[in-house]
């Protein structure tokens, strides 16, 4: 029992970044929903936030032309203490069964979205840039060596000029031993 109580206090302090329990105020909450909602779209499968935006993946949502399980990402913009729907993103190539929105990460002006089920390429990652307040498609990343077996884009991370993409099913050396691909952004490409 004592260990559980210590963990709760530690997590509470860590979640607000403070050193004393009395300094930790409860956070105000808000809730967003897909619009329109679709049965089994998996809205909330992934989430990323920065100071201005919250992006929510729905990796089983139909594509804009009705493509089955193509995936969609909802972009919400901060408004006061809540969020309003700002933009809806789809994979530029509208891959059915691609899983667009499986995972995401963002920094101030770059949004990276994984689609590890994208057929043909063994998974893809889509890079978006913030241009005049809207997210615009900039690049599509694929496995560097082509050895991904459908999992490239299973998880992603972006920090500055570096984009890292996980491919846990990669079997370049040993079956399903996994790999992480790194990409360094340069200029406007």
C-alpha positions as CSV (number, residue, x, y, z in Angstrom):
1,X,0.0,0.0,0.0
2,X,2.8,2.4,0.8
3,X,4.4,1.9,-2.6
4,X,1.2,2.7,-4.4
5,X,0.7,5.9,-2.4
6,X,4.3,7.0,-3.2
7,X,3.7,6.4,-6.9
8,X,0.6,8.5,-6.9
9,X,2.3,11.4,-5.2
10,X,5.3,11.1,-7.5
11,X,3.1,11.0,-10.7
12,X,1.1,14.0,-9.4
13,X,4.2,16.0,-8.9
14,X,5.8,15.0,-12.1
15,X,2.7,15.8,-14.1
16,X,2.7,19.4,-13.2
17,X,6.5,19.7,-13.0
18,X,6.6,21.0,-9.5
19,X,8.4,19.9,-6.4
20,X,5.8,20.2,-3.7
21,X,2.3,18.6,-3.7
22,X,0.6,21.9,-2.6
23,X,1.9,23.7,-5.7
24,X,0.1,21.2,-8.0
25,X,-3.3,22.5,-9.1
26,X,-5.7,20.3,-11.0
27,X,-5.8,20.8,-14.8
28,X,-8.9,22.1,-16.5
29,X,-10.2,19.6,-19.0
30,X,-11.9,19.6,-22.4
31,X,-13.1,16.9,-24.8
32,X,-13.2,16.8,-28.6
33,X,-15.1,14.4,-30.9
34,X,-14.9,13.5,-34.6
35,X,-17.1,15.4,-36.9
36,X,-18.7,13.4,-38.5
37,X,-18.3,10.3,-36.3
38,X,-17.9,7.0,-38.2
39,X,-18.3,3.6,-36.7
40,X,-14.9,2.0,-35.7
41,X,-12.8,4.9,-37.1
42,X,-10.5,4.7,-34.0
43,X,-10.6,8.4,-33.4
44,X,-7.9,9.1,-30.8
45,X,-5.6,6.2,-31.8
46,X,-2.9,8.8,-31.7
47,X,-2.6,12.4,-30.4
48,X,0.0,15.1,-30.6
49,X,0.0,18.7,-29.3
50,X,2.0,21.9,-29.4
51,X,1.2,25.4,-28.1
52,X,-1.3,26.1,-30.9
53,X,-2.6,22.8,-32.2
54,X,-3.8,19.4,-31.2
55,X,-3.9,16.7,-33.9
56,X,-5.9,13.5,-33.4
57,X,-5.5,10.4,-35.6
58,X,-8.4,8.2,-36.7
59,X,-6.4,5.6,-38.5
60,X,-9.5,3.5,-39.6
61,X,-11.6,6.3,-40.9
62,X,-12.6,6.2,-44.6
63,X,-10.6,8.4,-47.0
64,X,-12.1,11.5,-48.7
65,X,-13.3,9.4,-51.7
66,X,-14.6,6.6,-49.4
67,X,-11.5,4.5,-49.4
68,X,-11.8,1.8,-46.7
69,X,-9.6,2.3,-43.6
70,X,-7.5,5.0,-45.3
71,X,-7.3,7.1,-42.2
72,X,-7.7,10.7,-41.3
73,X,-6.2,13.3,-39.0
74,X,-8.2,16.0,-37.3
75,X,-6.4,19.3,-36.6
76,X,-7.8,21.3,-33.7
77,X,-6.7,24.9,-33.0
78,X,-6.6,26.2,-29.4
79,X,-9.4,28.6,-28.6
80,X,-9.4,29.9,-25.1
81,X,-9.4,26.9,-22.8
82,X,-10.6,24.5,-25.5
83,X,-10.1,23.5,-29.1
84,X,-12.1,24.0,-32.4
85,X,-11.8,21.9,-35.5
86,X,-9.5,23.7,-37.9
87,X,-8.6,21.3,-40.6
88,X,-9.0,17.6,-41.7
89,X,-6.0,15.9,-43.3
90,X,-5.9,12.8,-45.5
91,X,-3.0,11.0,-47.1
92,X,-2.2,12.8,-50.3
93,X,-2.3,9.5,-52.2
94,X,-5.5,8.3,-50.6
95,X,-4.2,4.8,-49.8
96,X,-7.0,2.4,-48.8
97,X,-6.1,0.3,-45.7
98,X,-3.1,2.6,-45.2
99,X,-3.7,3.5,-41.6
100,X,-3.0,7.2,-42.0
101,X,-2.9,8.7,-38.5
102,X,-1.6,5.6,-36.8
103,X,1.0,7.7,-35.1
104,X,2.1,11.4,-35.2
105,X,4.5,13.8,-33.8
106,X,4.9,17.6,-34.3
107,X,7.1,20.5,-33.5
108,X,6.3,24.2,-34.1
109,X,6.1,24.0,-37.9
110,X,6.3,20.3,-38.8
111,X,3.8,17.5,-38.5
112,X,4.8,13.9,-39.2
113,X,2.1,11.3,-39.6
114,X,2.6,7.5,-39.9
115,X,0.7,5.1,-42.1
116,X,2.4,1.7,-41.4
117,X,-0.2,-0.2,-43.4
118,X,0.1,1.7,-46.6
119,X,0.2,-1.0,-49.3
120,X,3.0,-1.3,-51.9
121,X,5.6,0.6,-49.9
122,X,5.5,-1.4,-46.7
123,X,4.3,1.7,-44.9
124,X,4.7,5.4,-45.4
125,X,5.2,8.6,-43.4
126,X,3.8,11.9,-44.4
127,X,5.5,15.2,-43.6
128,X,3.4,18.4,-43.4
129,X,4.5,22.0,-42.9
130,X,2.6,24.9,-41.3
131,X,2.1,27.5,-44.1
132,X,0.0,30.6,-43.4
133,X,-1.8,28.8,-40.5
134,X,-2.6,25.6,-42.3
135,X,-0.9,22.3,-42.5
136,X,0.2,21.5,-46.1
137,X,1.7,18.2,-47.4
138,X,5.4,18.5,-48.0
139,X,6.9,15.0,-48.4
140,X,6.2,11.3,-48.3
141,X,8.9,9.2,-46.7
142,X,9.5,5.5,-47.4
143,X,11.9,2.9,-46.1
144,X,15.5,3.7,-47.0
145,X,16.3,0.2,-48.0
146,X,12.9,-1.2,-48.8
147,X,13.0,-3.9,-46.0
148,X,10.0,-3.0,-43.9
149,X,7.3,-5.6,-44.3
150,X,4.4,-3.2,-43.7
151,X,5.5,-1.5,-40.5
152,X,7.4,1.5,-41.7
153,X,5.7,4.4,-39.8
154,X,4.6,2.4,-36.8
155,X,5.9,5.2,-34.6
156,X,7.5,8.6,-35.5
157,X,9.3,11.5,-33.9
158,X,10.4,14.9,-35.1
159,X,12.8,17.3,-33.4
160,X,14.3,20.2,-35.3
161,X,15.8,18.9,-38.5
162,X,15.6,15.2,-37.5
163,X,12.7,12.8,-38.3
164,X,12.9,9.3,-36.8
165,X,10.7,6.5,-38.1
166,X,10.3,3.1,-36.5
167,X,9.8,-0.1,-38.4
168,X,9.5,-2.9,-35.8
169,X,8.7,-5.6,-38.4
170,X,11.8,-4.9,-40.5
171,X,13.8,-8.0,-41.3
172,X,16.9,-6.8,-43.1
173,X,19.2,-8.8,-40.7
174,X,16.9,-11.1,-38.7
175,X,13.1,-11.6,-39.2
176,X,11.1,-9.0,-37.4
177,X,14.2,-7.7,-35.6
178,X,13.1,-4.1,-36.3
179,X,14.8,-0.9,-37.4
180,X,14.7,2.8,-37.0
181,X,15.2,5.1,-40.0
182,X,16.4,8.6,-39.6
183,X,15.9,11.5,-42.1
184,X,17.5,14.9,-41.8
185,X,15.5,17.7,-43.3
186,X,17.2,20.3,-45.4
187,X,15.9,23.5,-46.9
188,X,12.4,23.2,-48.4
189,X,12.6,19.6,-49.4
